[in-house]
């Protein structure tokens, strides 16, 4: 382990040399993946219509040793529009572990986000990272996400019972569907747009639901529909929802939330919170 008390903490950015360094660190820590290429990071970090990433990096001279970013997003909360942040990529070089770098970068990120007018930060954390967010960074554990197969896809939302949902306008959806690391299918069904993406399971596509209509781009339909998230606007049981056994899940996923400032609420009600795969980018 390298001890470097004089590490330089710098704001994250989107310059080509930064994106190259981020790609190298993320693939070193998590393995080669298309979503960690420089092109995919440019799409996510630079091209987001809600704004460029908010985050911080730790450098040991010219060596990037830790990286944490949040991505701007916009939510509909209680009928109003609130700017916020999605906690996304975090990585620390194994040579620099155990020095509290993630917590240090995260706190700097949230201070910068609050100063820029973002009302909240949300994320989806696995079993290993959830305790750190709750104990060190004062997040609310809203609820574990549902994960299972839908035997039928819905044609429309059955209610408007979501007090919190990401605001997917046509412009934001067009950007989301331009993700170079995935291939999406879209179906419009009586006002409900169903977006699907390939998953780690053969012949299974993950599905998400939004109300805005889109032009049909085609894409594979898949033989089964995987839903990951929370959706109070649908009767999942009525759609034949079959929960995945734990052995088929990479890790339990928990929705986490932290208020950064007005007008965001202090906490979220899990039974009135809608979140799907489009909102936190697993595919």
C-alpha positions as CSV (number, residue, x, y, z in Angstrom):
1,X,0.0,0.0,0.0
2,X,1.3,3.5,-0.9
3,X,0.9,6.2,1.7
4,X,0.7,9.6,0.1
5,X,-0.4,12.3,2.6
6,X,0.2,15.1,0.0
7,X,-2.2,13.8,-2.6
8,X,-3.7,16.6,-4.7
9,X,-7.5,16.7,-4.8
10,X,-8.8,18.2,-8.0
11,X,-12.3,18.7,-9.5
12,X,-13.3,16.0,-12.0
13,X,-13.6,17.1,-15.6
14,X,-14.2,16.1,-19.1
15,X,-10.9,16.9,-20.9
16,X,-9.7,14.1,-23.1
17,X,-6.7,13.4,-20.9
18,X,-9.0,13.2,-17.8
19,X,-11.4,10.8,-19.6
20,X,-8.5,8.6,-20.6
21,X,-7.2,8.5,-17.0
22,X,-10.7,7.7,-15.7
23,X,-11.1,4.9,-18.2
24,X,-7.8,3.3,-17.2
25,X,-8.5,3.5,-13.5
26,X,-12.1,2.2,-13.8
27,X,-11.0,-0.7,-15.9
28,X,-8.1,-1.5,-13.6
29,X,-10.4,-1.7,-10.6
30,X,-13.5,-3.3,-12.2
31,X,-12.2,-5.0,-15.3
32,X,-12.6,-4.2,-19.0
33,X,-16.1,-3.1,-19.9
34,X,-17.5,-1.0,-22.7
35,X,-19.2,1.4,-20.3
36,X,-15.7,2.4,-19.0
37,X,-14.2,3.3,-22.4
38,X,-13.3,6.9,-23.0
39,X,-16.1,7.3,-25.5
40,X,-18.7,6.0,-23.1
41,X,-17.5,8.2,-20.3
42,X,-17.6,11.2,-22.6
43,X,-21.2,10.5,-23.4
44,X,-22.1,10.1,-19.7
45,X,-19.8,12.8,-18.2
46,X,-19.8,15.5,-20.9
47,X,-22.9,15.2,-23.1
48,X,-25.6,14.9,-20.4
49,X,-28.2,17.6,-21.2
50,X,-28.5,18.2,-17.4
51,X,-24.9,19.2,-17.2
52,X,-21.4,17.8,-16.8
53,X,-20.4,15.6,-13.9
54,X,-19.7,16.9,-10.4
55,X,-17.0,15.1,-8.7
56,X,-13.4,15.0,-7.4
57,X,-10.2,13.1,-8.1
58,X,-7.1,12.3,-6.1
59,X,-3.7,12.5,-7.9
60,X,-0.3,11.4,-6.7
61,X,1.8,13.5,-9.0
62,X,0.7,12.5,-12.5
63,X,-1.0,9.3,-11.3
64,X,-4.7,9.2,-10.8
65,X,-5.3,7.2,-7.7
66,X,-9.0,7.8,-6.8
67,X,-12.0,9.0,-8.7
68,X,-15.6,9.8,-7.7
69,X,-18.3,11.5,-9.8
70,X,-22.0,12.3,-9.7
71,X,-24.1,13.0,-12.8
72,X,-26.7,15.8,-12.8
73,X,-30.3,14.7,-13.2
74,X,-33.7,16.3,-12.7
75,X,-36.5,14.8,-10.6
76,X,-40.2,15.5,-10.3
77,X,-40.8,15.7,-6.5
78,X,-44.3,16.5,-5.2
79,X,-45.2,18.0,-8.5
80,X,-42.2,20.3,-8.8
81,X,-38.9,20.0,-10.7
82,X,-35.8,19.6,-8.6
83,X,-32.2,19.4,-9.8
84,X,-30.1,16.7,-8.3
85,X,-27.2,14.3,-8.7
86,X,-26.9,10.6,-9.4
87,X,-24.0,9.0,-7.5
88,X,-22.2,7.0,-10.2
89,X,-18.6,5.9,-10.7
90,X,-16.2,5.5,-7.8
91,X,-12.8,3.8,-7.9
92,X,-9.6,3.8,-5.8
93,X,-6.4,2.3,-6.9
94,X,-5.6,-0.8,-4.8
95,X,-2.2,0.7,-3.9
96,X,-4.0,3.6,-2.1
97,X,-6.8,1.7,-0.3
98,X,-7.6,2.2,3.3
99,X,-6.9,6.0,3.4
100,X,-10.5,7.2,3.3
101,X,-10.2,8.7,-0.2
102,X,-13.7,7.8,-1.2
103,X,-15.2,9.6,1.8
104,X,-13.0,12.6,1.2
105,X,-13.9,12.9,-2.5
106,X,-17.6,12.3,-1.8
107,X,-17.9,15.0,0.8
108,X,-16.1,17.5,-1.5
109,X,-18.5,16.5,-4.3
110,X,-21.7,17.0,-2.2
111,X,-20.4,20.4,-1.0
112,X,-19.8,21.4,-4.6
113,X,-23.2,20.0,-5.7
114,X,-25.0,21.9,-3.0
115,X,-23.2,25.1,-3.9
116,X,-24.2,24.7,-7.5
117,X,-27.9,24.4,-6.5
118,X,-28.5,20.7,-6.6
119,X,-31.1,19.7,-4.0
120,X,-30.3,16.0,-3.6
121,X,-28.0,13.1,-4.4
122,X,-29.3,9.6,-5.0
123,X,-27.7,6.3,-5.9
124,X,-28.1,2.6,-6.0
125,X,-25.6,0.9,-3.8
126,X,-24.7,-2.8,-3.4
127,X,-24.4,-4.7,-0.2
128,X,-20.7,-3.8,0.2
129,X,-21.0,-0.1,-0.4
130,X,-24.3,0.6,1.4
131,X,-22.9,0.7,5.0
132,X,-20.4,3.4,4.0
133,X,-23.0,5.6,2.5
134,X,-25.2,5.3,5.5
135,X,-22.7,5.6,8.3
136,X,-20.1,8.0,6.8
137,X,-22.0,10.0,4.4
138,X,-25.5,10.3,6.1
139,X,-27.6,8.8,3.3
140,X,-31.1,7.4,3.8
141,X,-31.6,3.8,2.8
142,X,-34.9,4.2,1.0
143,X,-35.6,0.6,0.1
144,X,-34.0,-2.5,-1.6
145,X,-34.9,-2.6,-5.3
146,X,-37.3,-5.2,-6.6
147,X,-35.7,-7.5,-9.2
148,X,-37.7,-10.0,-11.2
149,X,-39.3,-11.1,-14.4
150,X,-42.6,-9.6,-15.8
151,X,-44.7,-12.1,-17.6
152,X,-46.6,-9.2,-19.2
153,X,-45.5,-5.7,-20.1
154,X,-47.9,-2.9,-19.2
155,X,-49.7,-0.8,-21.7
156,X,-50.1,2.3,-19.4
157,X,-49.5,3.5,-15.9
158,X,-52.4,2.6,-13.6
159,X,-52.0,5.5,-11.2
160,X,-49.9,8.6,-10.5
161,X,-48.8,7.6,-7.1
162,X,-45.1,8.6,-7.5
163,X,-44.0,11.5,-5.3
164,X,-40.5,11.1,-6.7
165,X,-39.5,10.1,-10.2
166,X,-36.8,11.1,-12.7
167,X,-38.1,13.6,-15.2
168,X,-37.5,11.9,-18.6
169,X,-38.2,14.5,-21.2
170,X,-37.8,13.6,-24.9
171,X,-34.5,15.4,-25.0
172,X,-33.1,13.6,-22.0
173,X,-34.4,10.2,-23.3
174,X,-32.8,10.8,-26.7
175,X,-29.5,11.3,-24.9
176,X,-30.0,8.3,-22.7
177,X,-30.7,6.1,-25.7
178,X,-27.5,7.3,-27.4
179,X,-25.4,5.4,-24.8
180,X,-22.6,3.9,-26.9
181,X,-22.2,1.0,-24.4
182,X,-25.7,-0.5,-24.9
183,X,-28.3,-1.2,-27.6
184,X,-31.9,-0.3,-26.7
185,X,-35.3,-1.1,-28.0
186,X,-38.3,1.1,-27.6
187,X,-42.0,0.4,-27.9
188,X,-44.8,3.0,-27.5
189,X,-47.9,1.5,-26.0
190,X,-50.9,3.9,-25.6
191,X,-48.8,6.7,-24.2
192,X,-46.5,4.5,-22.1
193,X,-43.0,4.1,-23.6
194,X,-41.2,0.8,-22.8
195,X,-37.4,0.9,-23.1
196,X,-35.5,-2.4,-23.0
197,X,-31.8,-3.2,-22.8
198,X,-29.7,-6.4,-23.1
199,X,-28.7,-7.9,-19.7
200,X,-26.2,-10.4,-18.4
201,X,-28.9,-13.1,-18.7
202,X,-29.4,-14.8,-22.1
203,X,-32.6,-13.8,-24.0
204,X,-33.6,-11.5,-21.1
205,X,-34.0,-7.7,-21.6
206,X,-34.3,-5.2,-18.8
207,X,-37.3,-3.0,-19.1
208,X,-38.1,0.6,-17.9
209,X,-41.2,2.7,-18.3
210,X,-41.7,6.4,-19.0
211,X,-44.7,8.4,-20.1
212,X,-43.2,10.4,-22.9
213,X,-43.7,9.0,-26.4
214,X,-40.7,8.4,-28.7
215,X,-40.3,7.5,-32.3
216,X,-39.9,3.7,-32.7
217,X,-36.2,2.8,-33.2
218,X,-36.8,-0.9,-33.2
219,X,-34.5,-3.2,-31.3
220,X,-34.7,-6.8,-30.0
221,X,-37.7,-7.7,-28.0
222,X,-36.2,-10.6,-26.0
223,X,-38.0,-13.6,-24.6
224,X,-38.3,-12.3,-21.0
225,X,-38.6,-8.9,-19.3
226,X,-36.4,-8.1,-16.3
227,X,-37.6,-5.3,-14.1
228,X,-35.2,-3.7,-11.5
229,X,-36.5,-0.9,-9.4
230,X,-39.5,0.5,-7.6
231,X,-42.7,1.3,-9.4
232,X,-45.8,2.4,-7.4
233,X,-47.6,3.4,-10.6
234,X,-47.9,-0.3,-11.7
235,X,-49.4,-3.4,-10.1
236,X,-46.4,-5.6,-10.5
237,X,-48.2,-8.7,-9.1
238,X,-50.9,-8.2,-11.7
239,X,-48.3,-8.2,-14.4
240,X,-47.1,-11.6,-13.3
241,X,-44.0,-10.4,-11.5
242,X,-41.7,-13.2,-10.5
243,X,-38.8,-12.2,-8.1
244,X,-35.4,-13.4,-9.1
245,X,-33.8,-15.8,-6.6
246,X,-30.8,-14.3,-4.8
247,X,-28.4,-16.6,-6.6
248,X,-29.2,-14.9,-9.9
249,X,-28.6,-11.4,-8.6
250,X,-25.1,-10.0,-8.7
251,X,-25.8,-8.2,-5.4
252,X,-28.7,-6.8,-3.4
253,X,-29.3,-3.2,-4.6
254,X,-30.4,-0.5,-2.3
255,X,-31.8,2.9,-3.3
256,X,-30.0,5.6,-1.2
257,X,-30.8,9.3,-0.9
258,X,-29.4,12.4,0.7
259,X,-30.8,15.9,0.8
260,X,-28.3,18.6,-0.2
261,X,-30.7,21.6,0.1
262,X,-34.1,23.1,-0.7
263,X,-36.5,22.3,-2.2
264,X,-35.7,18.6,-2.0
265,X,-37.3,16.7,0.9
266,X,-35.3,15.4,3.8
267,X,-36.2,11.8,2.9
268,X,-38.1,9.7,0.4
269,X,-41.2,7.6,1.0
270,X,-40.3,4.2,-0.5
271,X,-43.9,3.3,-1.4
272,X,-44.2,6.5,-3.4
273,X,-40.8,6.5,-5.1
274,X,-40.4,5.4,-8.7
275,X,-37.0,4.3,-10.1
276,X,-36.0,2.0,-12.9
277,X,-32.9,1.0,-14.8
278,X,-32.9,4.1,-17.0
279,X,-32.5,6.2,-13.9
280,X,-29.3,4.6,-12.5
281,X,-27.7,3.1,-15.6
282,X,-26.9,-0.6,-14.9
283,X,-27.4,-1.3,-18.6
